[in-house]
Amino acid sequence: MILISSSAASLPLRKGFYQKKCPSAETIVRNAVKAALATDPGIPAALIRLHFHDCFVRGCDASILLDSTPNNKAEKDSMGNKGVQGFQVIDEAKAKLEAQCPNNVSCSDIIAFAARDSVTLAGGPYYDVPAGRRDGRISSIQEVTKNLPDAFFNVTQLKENFARKGLSLEEMVTLSGAHSIGDSHCSSFSKRLYSFNKTVATDPSIDVSYVTLLKAKCPKPLNNNGANPDPLVPFDPVTPNRLDNNYYKNLKSNKGLLASDQTLWDTAITRSLVKGNVNHPSAWAKKFAAAMLHMGSIEVLTGTQGEIRKNCRVVN
């Protein structure tokens, strides 16, 4: 007897979904991620972020992969998705999957597999990914900023944002650990360095030596119409390409890059969770895998819903 979640159109995700119809699906995706990693150490962070940004807007339906058309501006063109990368890795995996087992593997499952492989290749835990997601047909630039958390959110705002997606406060703190790898544009935090509020120019919660380091990397934004330089800065200057609990150690040392990072230490309700992740790295790794799985199930399309895109950038 097959269990169905709500209707015949909607089936639960399951492990080994492609075992019969495309047994090499996960291997093909993993090889594409490994090939990209060989030339770009930032690929794991990019693919984890791609999964997150996809799932938080319309659910995990690969809507972030759709290109804009003359009549529709798509998610990927939003400022909220500035710097989101990894599209070419998904394209590469999809092309090989279509050659081997056409019309079988969804773009949304490819993103989920690629994110899992990125976690593992960056030194994080391995976890089995249940599959069966199908691809959405809608992608709208207007939906991005009202669904994604902002770099200046406080804990209350972060908690509410994640709760709307069915994720708990602890899962929010756990998933924030993805900022152990990857980088951010200076524009996402330069306000903390140069124009914090009317009284002080620099956010007093940032470690003084870290302020000096960040100011050296991020020039003061120009006040004219000239193009502002907007370099990239690693979230974790110690182990920038290793997914570990160093992110939480940085918060304890007042070296969280974004305001939405440092607020996890500066707020009592989340500080104990951060301390736990500092003291118990293996427990955090297990929680991270579980939280990634939960995130990967947000508002998924299954069964006869959506479609299996032949090209991840356009609807069929």
Long-range contacts (C-beta under 8 A, 24 or more apart in sequence): 4-303, 5-302, 7-303, 8-303, 8-304, 9-302, 9-303, 9-304, 9-305, 10-302, 10-303, 10-305, 11-132, 11-302, 11-303, 12-130, 12-132, 12-302, 13-130, 13-131, 13-132, 13-133, 13-297, 13-300, 13-302, 14-130, 14-131, 14-132, 15-128, 15-129, 15-130, 15-131, 17-109, 17-130, 17-131, 17-132, 18-101, 18-104, 18-105, 18-109, 18-131, 21-101, 21-104, 22-97, 22-100, 22-101, 22-104, 22-105, 24-100, 24-101, 25-97, 25-101, 25-104, 25-105, 25-109, 25-113, 26-113, 26-129, 28-93, 28-96, 28-97, 28-100, 29-93, 29-97, 29-110, 29-113, 29-114, 29-117, 30-113, 30-117, 32-89, 32-92, 32-93, 32-96, 32-114, 33-89, 33-93, 33-114, 33-117, 33-118, 33-121, 34-117, 34-121, 35-92, 36-86, 36-88, 36-89, 36-92, 37-121, 41-241, 42-85, 42-182, 42-183, 42-241, 43-86, 43-89, 43-118, 44-118, 44-119, 44-121, 44-122, 44-181, 44-241, 44-243, 45-118, 45-122, 45-178, 45-181, 45-182, 45-183, 45-241, 46-84, 46-85, 46-86, 46-89, 46-118, 46-182, 47-86, 47-89, 47-111, 47-114, 47-115, 47-117, 47-118, 48-115, 48-118, 48-119, 48-178, 48-181, 48-182, 49-84, 49-85, 49-86, 49-178, 49-182, 50-84, 50-85, 50-86, 50-87, 50-90, 50-111, 50-114, 50-115, 51-111, 51-112, 51-114, 51-115, 51-292, 51-295, 51-296, 52-175, 52-178, 52-295, 53-80, 53-81, 53-84, 53-148, 54-108, 54-111, 55-165, 55-295, 55-296, 55-298, 55-299, 56-147, 56-148, 56-149, 56-165, 56-298, 57-143, 57-144, 57-147, 57-148, 58-136, 58-138, 58-139, 58-143, 58-299, 59-136, 59-298, 59-299, 59-300, 59-301, 60-108, 60-111, 60-112, 60-133, 60-295, 60-296, 60-297, 60-298, 60-299, 60-300, 61-108, 61-133, 61-134, 61-135, 61-136, 61-299, 61-300, 61-301, 61-306, 62-106, 62-107, 62-108, 62-110, 62-111, 62-133, 62-135, 62-136, 62-309, 62-312, 63-136, 63-138, 63-139, 64-139, 65-90, 65-107, 65-111, 65-312, 65-313, 66-139, 66-312, 66-313, 66-314, 66-315, 67-313, 67-314, 68-141, 72-139, 72-140, 73-140, 73-141, 73-142, 74-139, 74-140, 74-141, 75-139, 75-140, 75-141, 75-143, 75-144, 76-139, 77-141, 78-141, 78-144, 78-145, 79-145, 80-144, 80-145, 80-148, 81-144, 81-148, 82-185, 83-184, 83-185, 83-232, 86-114, 87-313, 89-114, 90-114, 90-312, 91-312, 91-313, 94-311, 94-312, 98-310, 102-310, 103-308, 103-310, 104-308, 105-308, 106-131, 106-133, 106-134, 106-135, 106-306, 106-308, 106-309, 107-135, 107-309, 107-312, 108-133, 108-134, 108-135, 108-136, 108-300, 108-301, 109-133, 110-312, 112-296, 115-292, 115-296, 116-292, 119-243, 119-288, 119-289, 119-292, 122-181, 122-241, 122-242, 122-243, 123-242, 123-243, 123-244, 124-243, 124-244, 124-285, 124-288, 124-289, 125-285, 125-286, 125-288, 125-289, 126-289, 127-289, 127-290, 127-292, 127-293, 129-293, 129-296, 130-293, 130-297, 132-300, 132-302, 133-300, 133-301, 133-302, 134-300, 134-301, 134-302, 134-303, 134-305, 134-306, 134-307, 134-308, 135-301, 135-306, 135-307, 135-308, 135-309, 135-312, 136-301, 136-306, 137-306, 137-307, 137-315, 149-260, 150-260, 151-184, 151-188, 151-189, 151-258, 151-259, 151-260, 152-191, 152-258, 152-259, 152-260, 153-259, 153-260, 153-263, 154-259, 154-260, 154-263, 154-267, 155-263, 155-264, 155-267, 155-269, 155-270, 158-260, 158-263, 165-295, 165-298, 166-294, 166-298, 167-291, 167-294, 167-295, 169-269, 169-270, 169-273, 170-273, 170-287, 171-287, 171-291, 171-294, 171-295, 173-264, 173-270, 173-273, 173-274, 173-277, 174-273, 174-277, 174-284, 174-287, 174-288, 174-291, 175-288, 175-291, 175-292, 175-295, 176-247, 176-260, 176-261, 176-264, 177-243, 177-245, 177-247, 177-248, 177-277, 177-284, 177-288, 178-243, 178-288, 179-235, 179-236, 179-247, 179-257, 179-258, 179-261, 180-235, 180-236, 180-239, 180-242, 180-243, 180-244, 180-245, 180-246, 180-247, 181-235, 181-236, 181-240, 181-241, 181-242, 181-243, 182-234, 182-235, 182-240, 183-232, 183-233, 183-234, 183-235, 183-240, 184-232, 184-233, 184-235, 184-257, 184-258, 185-230, 185-231, 185-232, 185-233, 186-217, 186-218, 186-219, 186-229, 186-230, 186-231, 186-232, 186-233, 187-221, 187-228, 187-230, 188-258, 189-214, 189-218, 189-257, 189-258, 189-259, 190-218, 190-220, 190-221, 192-259, 193-218, 193-220, 194-220, 194-221, 203-259, 203-262, 205-254, 205-262, 205-266, 206-254, 206-255, 206-262, 207-253, 207-254, 207-255, 210-253, 210-254, 210-255, 213-237, 214-257, 233-257, 235-261, 243-288, 244-281, 245-277, 245-278, 245-281, 245-284, 245-285, 248-274, 248-275, 248-277, 248-278, 248-284, 249-278, 252-278
